[in-house]
Amino acid sequence: MSRTVGFLTIVIVAAVGIYVFMHDTKPPMSVGSTPKTTIDLTAVRNDLLAMANAERRYWISNSKYASLDELRVNGDIHIPTRQSYAYSAEAGSDGFRIIASYSGSDPNAPKRISVDETLNITTE
């Protein structure tokens, strides 16, 4: 009897461990349906983080956030051109949000990816 209980306990613990592992290893954001889309999304996320860091550096120097054009003109960032994405920014006195809008044909790709002053990336 004690062997059966011990064996069932091991099976239950293993099942719970496998369940947790399988659900924790999912990618945090959708990655599209093609390898090209996945690569583009990774590049866009890196672009957004670079732009957000430039905004934060600009704020330290000027006590305000800037538009993407101001950052580009000042030489703080290089805004890359991506075939399926366009970048825009909303800058205020207390925060900013940089948005990458998708215009490609992959239905599984997120339509908007954004980053704010906390470096939090969100998808829509």
N, C-alpha and C positions, 0 to 999 in steps of 0.2 A: 504494500500500500504506500509506504513512504517513498519508494522508488518511483512509483507512478506520479505522485504529487511533485516530486523533484523534477521529473522529466517534463511534466506539464508546465511547471514554473519556468523552466529553461525555454521551452517552445514559446510561451507567451512573451517572455522578455525579449527573445530574438525577434518575434513578430513585431513588437512595439518598436524595437530598435530599427528594423528594416523600414517600417512605416515612416518613422521620423526622418531617417536618412533620405528616403525617396522624396519626401516633401520639402526638405531643406535644401536639396541640390537643384531645384528648379531655377532657371535663370530669373533674375529679378525683374527684367523688362522683356517685352516681346522682342524677338530678334528678326522678324520677318520670315519669309518663306524661301529665300534664296541666300546663298553664301555672299553674294554681292551686297544685298541689303544688310546683312549682318555686319559686314566690313564697313559699309557706309554709316551704320548706326554707331559703331564704335568710334569712328572718326568724328562724327558729329558730337558725340558726348565729350570727346577730348577737346574739340573746338570750343564747346560751351564752357568747359572748365577753364580753358585758357582765357577766354573772354571775361569770365567772371573774376578770375584772379587779376586781370588787367583793371577791371572796374574797382576792385578792392584797393589796388595800388594807387589808382587815380584818386580815390576817396581819401586815402591817407595824405596825399600831397595837396589836395584842393578842397577838402571837406565837403565834397558833393560828388554825386555820380554823374557820368557823362553818357552821351549817346555813342553809338558805335562809330558814327562819322568822326566825332571828336577824338575818340580813342585811336582811330585809324590815322587821322591827320597828325596827331601828336606823336605818332610812331609807337604807341603803346601796344598795338596789336596789328597783326596781318589777318584780315578776314578772308579765309579761303573760299573759293567758289566750289560748291558741290552741285553736281548735276541735278539732283532731286531735292535739294534743300535750300531754303532762303532764310537768312538770319535777320532778326529785328530785335529791338530793345525798348523797354519801358523803364526809364530812369526817373526817380523822384528824389526828394531830399532825404528820405529815410530808407530807401531801398531801391533795388532794381530787379528786373526780370528780363533775361535774354531768351528769345524763343527761336527755335529752328522749325520751320513749317515744311512739311513733306508734300511734294507735288508729283511723285512718281506713280508707278502702276502696281506696286506690290500691295495687295489689299490687307496683308497682315502687318505691315509696317506702321508704327505709330504716326499719327498725322501731325502731332506737335510734341516737341521735346523742349523743356525749358529748365533754366537754372536760375536761382535767386541768390541774394547776398549771403545766404548760409551755405552755399554750394550744394544745395539739395536739388538733384535732378529729378524731374517728374515727366511722365509721358501721358499723353491724351490720345 
